[in-house]
């Protein structure tokens, strides 16, 4: 023990006193529970990794945890000399201190229950329903003020608002900023300054419509706490018990607003909502109603961007004098101009000095840091027009620490995208303060705008918290399916592959590199799992995981099976990739651009699909755990999909049961989804990925509400029509015994109770009906009806595309089973007499083949008989190796090249002196097709042209004969489908005939 203690103390001499004091505690625990780790004998491979978790859990402070980690690391470094295969113990990062969910400073639960009961059903001193209008000792203004305070507390209770500032922002928001949806009736407001979305409940909606027409509304907007205080004074006058009087007397308004919804929201998420990022209005409208609303990229900073100099051998560590001078300038400005007046002469002088300093030759890292800070000093940020010098000094310290670790020299800017992403992540991980990480992310966002910077994805960087940096987006399943169908409509096999790729990113929540690296053997149809293995380097150890296929819709699983079969037939190797990498970059851009244009959403990226998949999983698992199955008319648009139907959910439930995860209200939804997504913990999933959780929590915690009928009538109408509205809003129920008159302080434990004197006084409301009527009274709110997508009627029989036809022919030539062939292809093959060409594409030829297929498929519907004949003549010339000797042949050849997408060619024409009279005619024909002429002298009298264009570097030229043969065969197949359709009397429905 003494020997180990001396060794650890010498190695950890640079640590703080608290860490060094904890060394003895670590040795004492190891000696008591794992003494073999301190022995001189070689340890087993897992000796240290087995005890690491128990030792770490023994730590009670951050210093102890740091000491325990360092002790185990030093122990491993010594013991690995005796056993080279000894596993290194895992490192645990200390978590920031978290406050308890329930603290003593919060209001007693009994008091909260009583106040909520009085909010909904006011009681007088005799325990009877109170009439706020019947107040002989107070005027109508005082009554309205108390009613306004009641509304503010109801909003805090229904919507989970915990601050007076948010209540004031809600009251001051114009009705034009509110968004409402019908069937189900929803009323919501997005507060960008608070980065919060408020969902107004049925009672709050009705009471707001009543109060906005009153004079008291201005008092609500100016001083909401005064209105709440007036309501509290009325509660004191109801003859409540002495302990309630005492607590209400010393109650702070802010404390009441904070705790009034303690029992109505998820208590486990109470301290995390400040890090939650809701959806903005256009995306939320799209998710709730299905109607498209234009989504812009938001406000972008107007900082100037200048090109970067070339990379040269420069080290950041040698540029300390520049950074000291930079700080000296800002500190001098702060001393001379403490009020930061931009009209002061010092401002212009310091700005000039900073710009002169940035013009000095230096590394790219220092130059980028100086440019960003100088731009902030001169122009401000997107949130503030003017930043203080002290703020810029803090920014400089954070950026300098980041560069020192991540960008020490200019060589890092020549790294690959993946390597540069890893380097930036390492630079971020040195910070334990979230604010420093935000500063670095804003700096990286500025750097990302430089075209000379390596490409990297900001959202893929892991940070302690993601406040203010999350790109919140969500795509409903029905919208995504519609996009996939429209994108692939009339397209070929390559577009079908990219659609399946995007479906895996959406329905399986895969990262792009995870989907690209999937192998056919990773799709376990027998086990029902998709395996993300460690065969490729992952972002983190948590990325290695299993994703149940029960989470995917059946049509995606079928497409996955077809893709696996097609890839396995082409290559029998065990590590056959599910997708071909060569066509992904261009097709991914095509799909995302198509989706952005279709949705009117310029912020959509491929990573948004992964976010959407995680949100869908949370909703699905919550519907299972809490047995939430709303009626069809109560479902918003995004829930109207087979993914959330009982059949799909029961399949997931059976899968979970077979895996040993019983589904109940105790099921760890966020933790389970976090593991399936591949995150380190639920906090990352909650703060970065989930954007529907605010709506989901309100839907899951909704309970029946009992209201006084006279209150509802007063809120909705001042005429007798309110009695008709009352019939629509209250649920008919039989009266049952209620309060004991001898106990005025007894609370309503059952929300379904009616007053015993008659059910006409109070009743249970239908929230959707009350909210629908209340929204109609709010003139000026944005109204949206839920869109119903039309059901697609499949065609009886259509032709497949050219690339699908080639894949089917390749499958048939390799001896594949006919069951995988389209029925029309099987019939056509049985009658086609000519031999089918075969060829194998090399890696170099594959991009050119993709472009060729897309060119043919885009123009195939408008093909003419002249084009088909030109392709046949071109094929004949290629097979015979003939030169072009006539103008007519030249026309056919160039027309065939144009059909294949080969344009702007150079044609070599051979001519002697006697044939110069026809040169102008040949040149005119060639230039008419957009090509050029390269004249070549020859001894033959007759003018001729080479069949292969001059200096053509097309990789598919040597396979041109086989390709043209497949085009001719595909045209024959299309004509056979046309003849079959015409025989059934619908020849103009499915395909084109090929006639001019």
Beta strands, then each sheet from edge to edge (+ up, - down):
strand 1: 178-182
strand 2: 186-191
strand 3: 196-200
strand 4: 523-524
strand 5: 529-532
strand 6: 545-548
strand 7: 706-708
strand 8: 762-764
strand 9: 782-785
strand 10: 906-911
strand 11: 932-937
strand 12: 944-945
sheet 1: 3+ 2- 1+ 9+
sheet 2: 4+ 5- 6+
sheet 3: 7+ 8-
sheet 4: 11+ 10+ 12-
end
